[in-house]
C-alpha cells in the first residue's frame, strides 16, 4: 500500500504531521511519500499542482491531504491559485463522490451552537457530487454583455450543468450507503428554479426504482439549509450537487461543535481516494500549534476503511479519538469550561497514547 502525503499550506503541515504519527503507530505495512501542493508548490515549482505531485497521486492507493490556500495568493491568476490543486486532483483522478460525515460526539454536545436536544446523537452523511456542476461547467469567463439588463457592461458567467451518467453514479453511491445506515436518502435540489436540478431530481428518482428498500425524499436546498438547524436528526444520508454540497456540508460541520472535527473522503470508481479535513488552511493560526488535528486523524481512519481495506484499524483510530475526548482534552476550537485546553501536538500525543493501550 502506498500513500501520497500532501500537507499543503497554512496549518496543513501541522495537522498532517499528527495524522502521519497516528498511522505510523498502527503497525501496518505501507509506504508514504510526501510532495508539495497548493501555495507551497507554487513557490517551489511555479504551479499549485506540479506534474511530479500529480504523477505521485496517480500512482498511489490513497492520498492524505492537508489544506491549501493563503490570502497572499489571492491576486494570482486563477490557474495559479492554491485551490486549483484540489480541483485538479479531483478532475485527473475522477474523484466524483465526496463523503462528509457530520457526527456530534456526546462529549462535544456543549460545543455546538444548537441546543443539546437538537444535536445529541447527530449522525448525518452528506454525499456531494464532486466533479460536475458550476465548478467545472463550461463556458465560463468574463465578457461585454450584448443583452440582459445592462447591454455593453462587463459581466461574468459560469455554467451549471450535469450529465445523466454523472447524476446516476452519485445516486447509486448514496442509495448503497443508505442501505448500510437507516435506509433513507434525501436528495437536495433547486428544481423549482433551475433546469439542471429538475433534471437531477428526475434522474435520482429513476435510479431510486432500483432500490425499493430505501426511502427517498426530495428537498429544496434552501429548505435543507433551514432543516439542518431546525431538526437535523431527521436527516440521514443527504445527496446533492457540487455547489450545494459544498455549502451544506460546512453548515453541518458547525452542528458538531467545530469544523475541526469533520473528516472527508473523495473517491473514484476504483475506491482510490483523497482524504482531507473539511476545514481550510487557516493561515491566521498557522505555526501557533493550536489547530485541531482530529479531523485529519479521522480522515486517515476513513482512508484505512475505504481505500486500504483496513476497517479494523480505522475503528481503532476512531475509538482512540473518542477516548481522548472522553478524557477531557480539547484544542481551542472545541474547548469549554471544565475541559483541558491542549495544542496540536498534545492532541496527537494523546491519540497515539490511546492507541498504545487498546
Steps between C-alpha positions, in 0.01 A plus 500: 500500500631841405373832633572841347528755781428857387509737802443822306480845658424672829417252774512217247850393602419504872183291480637254244806444721270374777300276266825349368613431859171320566533291184856402590380392844263249338776252409366457147710441192479790260725754333450875529648755258471876555458762227422875481156629403315833503681824579804308623526332161451831318794645692728206417372387159301794356173303505263389780484146360842415353523211255711304749234532771222401262700197380558390859127530577411299192732217605384466862220310668390805698581866562519663842445872443538791740365832377588763239460873473632827636381858460837600354420300185161661436641733234645221288332397175236240586696213341787559745299537819550225762138384484551387140708212636204329665279563197770354277536188712124444495493536123808290413418220745127496434417561867126542453355391836567708810403348836466751784370348823368746759512321834451673832697320768315492829796672669466797260127561523571813703734635231225519238316826441169310505301374797624163632168328431529590131847355439559232766558178306525681166637282218448636148683390186514763224592358161606774262553456126846638447601527134205666329264793557590869481857447628603318182233601248600669176481763362608738773679833508450873458367698205309807390127434519304521177158458664345481846435793731826682423615448140855625445599445864770258612357176640621166634337162440526136606311199367307258719468163327465129576488197272278203574791258572647746753172514691438126472834399649475732801141388559614136507769592753240666723248217487769240565628700798145532634459122495775482763334766716132592549390434140397857440632747240419869468585641158558876510428709191355831378263346247249782535743748343788320326460271199821324599349394829162402357708261291690395815171425678366298205814288470530432875135389496572261211798346682294465818282242323794258534500544881144428617627432853629858535274798570557809282381853554586821316575834662576844361843624604369802691271275703788255556710784642215587735436140608867453587459754780134425578485120518831354376445151644213446255765480226721196443659467155489824301603496132541817298702681237841656523413857601209419732705223663789738560278741690282252689789285620671802656173597667465146634856520631407770745223286649769270634678773696785575262593448137829381649325171581378412150690261273420439134569250225490558125486174301510388140343185357807295594484600869818704468437800718622837621455547874500843660346698784196704402660823623743729322862604546429765769811711432413726795587222747769320299813430702333569835447135584132544586327339199276201561654191332205269571324554165820401321555201729142389438556551126791258528258252660265541203797437271574173675135394469417600143824479301738275695257228614595541867160541669621367836787750506255781416284403796804506726576860406139610540483332842824671605358840402186435705713398797706817479186717485354309795816580698421871467780611266402779261668720241388867519225461237311246715609614845243576768511567872589185690715348225876513446632716217784344299685573177531316170790276599358425845177381341699281264700366795178407677359308202827308456502420873137380484589267212787353701274376780222351287 
